[in-house]
């Protein structure tokens, strides 16, 4: 049982942080894309 807890701590936490950061970056990339397409149409 301790092996499972250690495995979740070692792998689960970095995966959670990675998904959080990717979701934050995705919203910023969408905003950048929107600005670039606006500039393109000017």
mmCIF file of the N, C-alpha and C atoms, coordinates in Angstrom:
data_MODEL
# 
_entry.id   MODEL 
# 
loop_
_atom_site.group_PDB 
_atom_site.id 
_atom_site.type_symbol 
_atom_site.label_atom_id 
_atom_site.label_alt_id 
_atom_site.label_comp_id 
_atom_site.label_asym_id 
_atom_site.label_entity_id 
_atom_site.label_seq_id 
_atom_site.pdbx_PDB_ins_code 
_atom_site.Cartn_x 
_atom_site.Cartn_y 
_atom_site.Cartn_z 
_atom_site.occupancy 
_atom_site.B_iso_or_equiv 
_atom_site.pdbx_formal_charge 
_atom_site.auth_seq_id 
_atom_site.auth_comp_id 
_atom_site.auth_asym_id 
_atom_site.auth_atom_id 
_atom_site.pdbx_PDB_model_num 
ATOM 1   N N  . UNK A 1 1  ? 0.821  -1.199 0.000   1.00 0.00 ? 1  UNK A N  1 
ATOM 2   C CA . UNK A 1 1  ? 0.000  0.000  0.000   1.00 0.00 ? 1  UNK A CA 1 
ATOM 3   C C  . UNK A 1 1  ? 0.865  1.264  0.000   1.00 0.00 ? 1  UNK A C  1 
ATOM 4   N N  . UNK A 1 2  ? 1.973  1.236  0.726   1.00 0.00 ? 2  UNK A N  1 
ATOM 5   C CA . UNK A 1 2  ? 2.840  2.406  0.770   1.00 0.00 ? 2  UNK A CA 1 
ATOM 6   C C  . UNK A 1 2  ? 3.455  2.698  -0.595  1.00 0.00 ? 2  UNK A C  1 
ATOM 7   N N  . UNK A 1 3  ? 3.665  1.629  -1.366  1.00 0.00 ? 3  UNK A N  1 
ATOM 8   C CA . UNK A 1 3  ? 4.230  1.823  -2.701  1.00 0.00 ? 3  UNK A CA 1 
ATOM 9   C C  . UNK A 1 3  ? 3.263  2.615  -3.587  1.00 0.00 ? 3  UNK A C  1 
ATOM 10  N N  . UNK A 1 4  ? 1.967  2.357  -3.446  1.00 0.00 ? 4  UNK A N  1 
ATOM 11  C CA . UNK A 1 4  ? 0.968  3.075  -4.239  1.00 0.00 ? 4  UNK A CA 1 
ATOM 12  C C  . UNK A 1 4  ? 0.940  4.551  -3.844  1.00 0.00 ? 4  UNK A C  1 
ATOM 13  N N  . UNK A 1 5  ? 1.003  4.818  -2.568  1.00 0.00 ? 5  UNK A N  1 
ATOM 14  C CA . UNK A 1 5  ? 0.983  6.210  -2.098  1.00 0.00 ? 5  UNK A CA 1 
ATOM 15  C C  . UNK A 1 5  ? 2.217  6.944  -2.615  1.00 0.00 ? 5  UNK A C  1 
ATOM 16  N N  . UNK A 1 6  ? 3.362  6.301  -2.541  1.00 0.00 ? 6  UNK A N  1 
ATOM 17  C CA . UNK A 1 6  ? 4.592  6.915  -3.036  1.00 0.00 ? 6  UNK A CA 1 
ATOM 18  C C  . UNK A 1 6  ? 4.508  7.150  -4.542  1.00 0.00 ? 6  UNK A C  1 
ATOM 19  N N  . UNK A 1 7  ? 3.968  6.173  -5.260  1.00 0.00 ? 7  UNK A N  1 
ATOM 20  C CA . UNK A 1 7  ? 3.823  6.303  -6.709  1.00 0.00 ? 7  UNK A CA 1 
ATOM 21  C C  . UNK A 1 7  ? 2.910  7.473  -7.060  1.00 0.00 ? 7  UNK A C  1 
ATOM 22  N N  . UNK A 1 8  ? 1.802  7.611  -6.357  1.00 0.00 ? 8  UNK A N  1 
ATOM 23  C CA . UNK A 1 8  ? 0.867  8.714  -6.621  1.00 0.00 ? 8  UNK A CA 1 
ATOM 24  C C  . UNK A 1 8  ? 1.526  10.048 -6.288  1.00 0.00 ? 8  UNK A C  1 
ATOM 25  N N  . UNK A 1 9  ? 2.283  10.101 -5.203  1.00 0.00 ? 9  UNK A N  1 
ATOM 26  C CA . UNK A 1 9  ? 2.956  11.342 -4.843  1.00 0.00 ? 9  UNK A CA 1 
ATOM 27  C C  . UNK A 1 9  ? 4.024  11.705 -5.865  1.00 0.00 ? 9  UNK A C  1 
ATOM 28  N N  . UNK A 1 10 ? 4.761  10.714 -6.341  1.00 0.00 ? 10 UNK A N  1 
ATOM 29  C CA . UNK A 1 10 ? 5.847  10.984 -7.274  1.00 0.00 ? 10 UNK A CA 1 
ATOM 30  C C  . UNK A 1 10 ? 5.359  11.304 -8.678  1.00 0.00 ? 10 UNK A C  1 
ATOM 31  N N  . UNK A 1 11 ? 4.275  10.704 -9.096  1.00 0.00 ? 11 UNK A N  1 
ATOM 32  C CA . UNK A 1 11 ? 3.796  10.874 -10.472 1.00 0.00 ? 11 UNK A CA 1 
ATOM 33  C C  . UNK A 1 11 ? 2.548  11.750 -10.549 1.00 0.00 ? 11 UNK A C  1 
ATOM 34  N N  . UNK A 1 12 ? 1.628  11.586 -9.635  1.00 0.00 ? 12 UNK A N  1 
ATOM 35  C CA . UNK A 1 12 ? 0.357  12.299 -9.699  1.00 0.00 ? 12 UNK A CA 1 
ATOM 36  C C  . UNK A 1 12 ? 0.487  13.798 -9.543  1.00 0.00 ? 12 UNK A C  1 
ATOM 37  N N  . UNK A 1 13 ? 1.298  14.233 -8.602  1.00 0.00 ? 13 UNK A N  1 
ATOM 38  C CA . UNK A 1 13 ? 1.445  15.671 -8.374  1.00 0.00 ? 13 UNK A CA 1 
ATOM 39  C C  . UNK A 1 13 ? 2.050  16.388 -9.572  1.00 0.00 ? 13 UNK A C  1 
ATOM 40  N N  . UNK A 1 14 ? 3.158  15.892 -10.156 1.00 0.00 ? 14 UNK A N  1 
ATOM 41  C CA . UNK A 1 14 ? 3.687  16.568 -11.350 1.00 0.00 ? 14 UNK A CA 1 
ATOM 42  C C  . UNK A 1 14 ? 2.706  16.590 -12.520 1.00 0.00 ? 14 UNK A C  1 
ATOM 43  N N  . UNK A 1 15 ? 1.925  15.536 -12.674 1.00 0.00 ? 15 UNK A N  1 
ATOM 44  C CA . UNK A 1 15 ? 0.923  15.511 -13.742 1.00 0.00 ? 15 UNK A CA 1 
ATOM 45  C C  . UNK A 1 15 ? -0.133 16.584 -13.494 1.00 0.00 ? 15 UNK A C  1 
ATOM 46  N N  . UNK A 1 16 ? -0.578 16.713 -12.258 1.00 0.00 ? 16 UNK A N  1 
ATOM 47  C CA . UNK A 1 16 ? -1.572 17.725 -11.904 1.00 0.00 ? 16 UNK A CA 1 
ATOM 48  C C  . UNK A 1 16 ? -1.039 19.131 -12.169 1.00 0.00 ? 16 UNK A C  1 
ATOM 49  N N  . UNK A 1 17 ? 0.187  19.382 -11.766 1.00 0.00 ? 17 UNK A N  1 
ATOM 50  C CA . UNK A 1 17 ? 0.796  20.697 -11.999 1.00 0.00 ? 17 UNK A CA 1 
ATOM 51  C C  . UNK A 1 17 ? 0.942  20.959 -13.493 1.00 0.00 ? 17 UNK A C  1 
ATOM 52  N N  . UNK A 1 18 ? 1.333  19.953 -14.249 1.00 0.00 ? 18 UNK A N  1 
ATOM 53  C CA . UNK A 1 18 ? 1.493  20.110 -15.697 1.00 0.00 ? 18 UNK A CA 1 
ATOM 54  C C  . UNK A 1 18 ? 0.172  20.464 -16.366 1.00 0.00 ? 18 UNK A C  1 
ATOM 55  N N  . UNK A 1 19 ? -0.905 19.771 -16.001 1.00 0.00 ? 19 UNK A N  1 
ATOM 56  C CA . UNK A 1 19 ? -2.213 20.083 -16.579 1.00 0.00 ? 19 UNK A CA 1 
ATOM 57  C C  . UNK A 1 19 ? -2.666 21.491 -16.213 1.00 0.00 ? 19 UNK A C  1 
ATOM 58  N N  . UNK A 1 20 ? -2.393 21.909 -14.989 1.00 0.00 ? 20 UNK A N  1 
ATOM 59  C CA . UNK A 1 20 ? -2.763 23.261 -14.563 1.00 0.00 ? 20 UNK A CA 1 
ATOM 60  C C  . UNK A 1 20 ? -2.018 24.298 -15.397 1.00 0.00 ? 20 UNK A C  1 
ATOM 61  N N  . UNK A 1 21 ? -0.705 24.107 -15.544 1.00 0.00 ? 21 UNK A N  1 
ATOM 62  C CA . UNK A 1 21 ? 0.085  25.067 -16.310 1.00 0.00 ? 21 UNK A CA 1 
ATOM 63  C C  . UNK A 1 21 ? -0.309 25.074 -17.782 1.00 0.00 ? 21 UNK A C  1 
ATOM 64  N N  . UNK A 1 22 ? -0.588 23.912 -18.351 1.00 0.00 ? 22 UNK A N  1 
ATOM 65  C CA . UNK A 1 22 ? -1.023 23.857 -19.751 1.00 0.00 ? 22 UNK A CA 1 
ATOM 66  C C  . UNK A 1 22 ? -2.342 24.579 -19.962 1.00 0.00 ? 22 UNK A C  1 
ATOM 67  N N  . UNK A 1 23 ? -3.258 24.455 -19.009 1.00 0.00 ? 23 UNK A N  1 
ATOM 68  C CA . UNK A 1 23 ? -4.542 25.146 -19.150 1.00 0.00 ? 23 UNK A CA 1 
ATOM 69  C C  . UNK A 1 23 ? -4.356 26.659 -19.062 1.00 0.00 ? 23 UNK A C  1 
ATOM 70  N N  . UNK A 1 24 ? -3.422 27.106 -18.213 1.00 0.00 ? 24 UNK A N  1 
ATOM 71  C CA . UNK A 1 24 ? -3.142 28.538 -18.117 1.00 0.00 ? 24 UNK A CA 1 
ATOM 72  C C  . UNK A 1 24 ? -2.515 29.057 -19.414 1.00 0.00 ? 24 UNK A C  1 
ATOM 73  N N  . UNK A 1 25 ? -1.572 28.305 -19.951 1.00 0.00 ? 25 UNK A N  1 
ATOM 74  C CA . UNK A 1 25 ? -0.892 28.714 -21.181 1.00 0.00 ? 25 UNK A CA 1 
ATOM 75  C C  . UNK A 1 25 ? -1.858 28.719 -22.358 1.00 0.00 ? 25 UNK A C  1 
ATOM 76  N N  . UNK A 1 26 ? -2.789 27.765 -22.369 1.00 0.00 ? 26 UNK A N  1 
ATOM 77  C CA . UNK A 1 26 ? -3.736 27.672 -23.478 1.00 0.00 ? 26 UNK A CA 1 
ATOM 78  C C  . UNK A 1 26 ? -4.577 28.938 -23.603 1.00 0.00 ? 26 UNK A C  1 
ATOM 79  N N  . UNK A 1 27 ? -5.040 29.479 -22.484 1.00 0.00 ? 27 UNK A N  1 
ATOM 80  C CA . UNK A 1 27 ? -5.850 30.697 -22.540 1.00 0.00 ? 27 UNK A CA 1 
ATOM 81  C C  . UNK A 1 27 ? -5.025 31.875 -23.045 1.00 0.00 ? 27 UNK A C  1 
ATOM 82  N N  . UNK A 1 28 ? -3.763 31.940 -22.666 1.00 0.00 ? 28 UNK A N  1 
ATOM 83  C CA . UNK A 1 28 ? -2.902 33.016 -23.144 1.00 0.00 ? 28 UNK A CA 1 
ATOM 84  C C  . UNK A 1 28 ? -2.613 32.861 -24.639 1.00 0.00 ? 28 UNK A C  1 
ATOM 85  N N  . UNK A 1 29 ? -2.423 31.638 -25.099 1.00 0.00 ? 29 UNK A N  1 
ATOM 86  C CA . UNK A 1 29 ? -2.194 31.409 -26.525 1.00 0.00 ? 29 UNK A CA 1 
ATOM 87  C C  . UNK A 1 29 ? -3.416 31.776 -27.351 1.00 0.00 ? 29 UNK A C  1 
ATOM 88  N N  . UNK A 1 30 ? -4.601 31.501 -26.825 1.00 0.00 ? 30 UNK A N  1 
ATOM 89  C CA . UNK A 1 30 ? -5.825 31.901 -27.525 1.00 0.00 ? 30 UNK A CA 1 
ATOM 90  C C  . UNK A 1 30 ? -5.902 33.414 -27.662 1.00 0.00 ? 30 UNK A C  1 
ATOM 91  N N  . UNK A 1 31 ? -5.532 34.130 -26.610 1.00 0.00 ? 31 UNK A N  1 
ATOM 92  C CA . UNK A 1 31 ? -5.554 35.594 -26.660 1.00 0.00 ? 31 UNK A CA 1 
ATOM 93  C C  . UNK A 1 31 ? -4.544 36.123 -27.672 1.00 0.00 ? 31 UNK A C  1 
ATOM 94  N N  . UNK A 1 32 ? -3.364 35.536 -27.705 1.00 0.00 ? 32 UNK A N  1 
ATOM 95  C CA . UNK A 1 32 ? -2.341 35.948 -28.673 1.00 0.00 ? 32 UNK A CA 1 
ATOM 96  C C  . UNK A 1 32 ? -2.813 35.673 -30.097 1.00 0.00 ? 32 UNK A C  1 
ATOM 97  N N  . UNK A 1 33 ? -3.423 34.527 -30.308 1.00 0.00 ? 33 UNK A N  1 
ATOM 98  C CA . UNK A 1 33 ? -3.938 34.178 -31.642 1.00 0.00 ? 33 UNK A CA 1 
ATOM 99  C C  . UNK A 1 33 ? -5.000 35.190 -32.082 1.00 0.00 ? 33 UNK A C  1 
ATOM 100 N N  . UNK A 1 34 ? -5.865 35.571 -31.163 1.00 0.00 ? 34 UNK A N  1 
ATOM 101 C CA . UNK A 1 34 ? -6.912 36.530 -31.483 1.00 0.00 ? 34 UNK A CA 1 
ATOM 102 C C  . UNK A 1 34 ? -6.323 37.880 -31.892 1.00 0.00 ? 34 UNK A C  1 
ATOM 103 N N  . UNK A 1 35 ? -5.329 38.338 -31.155 1.00 0.00 ? 35 UNK A N  1 
ATOM 104 C CA . UNK A 1 35 ? -4.679 39.612 -31.476 1.00 0.00 ? 35 UNK A CA 1 
ATOM 105 C C  . UNK A 1 35 ? -3.989 39.535 -32.829 1.00 0.00 ? 35 UNK A C  1 
ATOM 106 N N  . UNK A 1 36 ? -3.307 38.438 -33.089 1.00 0.00 ? 36 UNK A N  1 
ATOM 107 C CA . UNK A 1 36 ? -2.613 38.300 -34.373 1.00 0.00 ? 36 UNK A CA 1 
ATOM 108 C C  . UNK A 1 36 ? -3.566 38.285 -35.550 1.00 0.00 ? 36 UNK A C  1 
ATOM 109 N N  . UNK A 1 37 ? -4.703 37.617 -35.402 1.00 0.00 ? 37 UNK A N  1 
ATOM 110 C CA . UNK A 1 37 ? -5.664 37.598 -36.500 1.00 0.00 ? 37 UNK A CA 1 
ATOM 111 C C  . UNK A 1 37 ? -6.290 38.982 -36.680 1.00 0.00 ? 37 UNK A C  1 
ATOM 112 N N  . UNK A 1 38 ? -6.458 39.725 -35.608 1.00 0.00 ? 38 UNK A N  1 
ATOM 113 C CA . UNK A 1 38 ? -6.974 41.086 -35.719 1.00 0.00 ? 38 UNK A CA 1 
ATOM 114 C C  . UNK A 1 38 ? -5.986 41.973 -36.459 1.00 0.00 ? 38 UNK A C  1 
ATOM 115 N N  . UNK A 1 39 ? -4.718 41.852 -36.110 1.00 0.00 ? 39 UNK A N  1 
ATOM 116 C CA . UNK A 1 39 ? -3.679 42.648 -36.773 1.00 0.00 ? 39 UNK A CA 1 
ATOM 117 C C  . UNK A 1 39 ? -3.601 42.270 -38.254 1.00 0.00 ? 39 UNK A C  1 
ATOM 118 N N  . UNK A 1 40 ? -3.753 40.997 -38.559 1.00 0.00 ? 40 UNK A N  1 
ATOM 119 C CA . UNK A 1 40 ? -3.668 40.538 -39.945 1.00 0.00 ? 40 UNK A CA 1 
ATOM 120 C C  . UNK A 1 40 ? -4.752 41.185 -40.811 1.00 0.00 ? 40 UNK A C  1 
ATOM 121 N N  . UNK A 1 41 ? -5.919 41.413 -40.248 1.00 0.00 ? 41 UNK A N  1 
ATOM 122 C CA . UNK A 1 41 ? -7.034 41.954 -41.011 1.00 0.00 ? 41 UNK A CA 1 
ATOM 123 C C  . UNK A 1 41 ? -6.990 43.476 -41.138 1.00 0.00 ? 41 UNK A C  1 
ATOM 124 N N  . UNK A 1 42 ? -6.049 44.125 -40.498 1.00 0.00 ? 42 UNK A N  1 
ATOM 125 C CA . UNK A 1 42 ? -5.974 45.594 -40.592 1.00 0.00 ? 42 UNK A CA 1 
ATOM 126 C C  . UNK A 1 42 ? -5.328 46.060 -41.851 1.00 0.00 ? 42 UNK A C  1 
# 
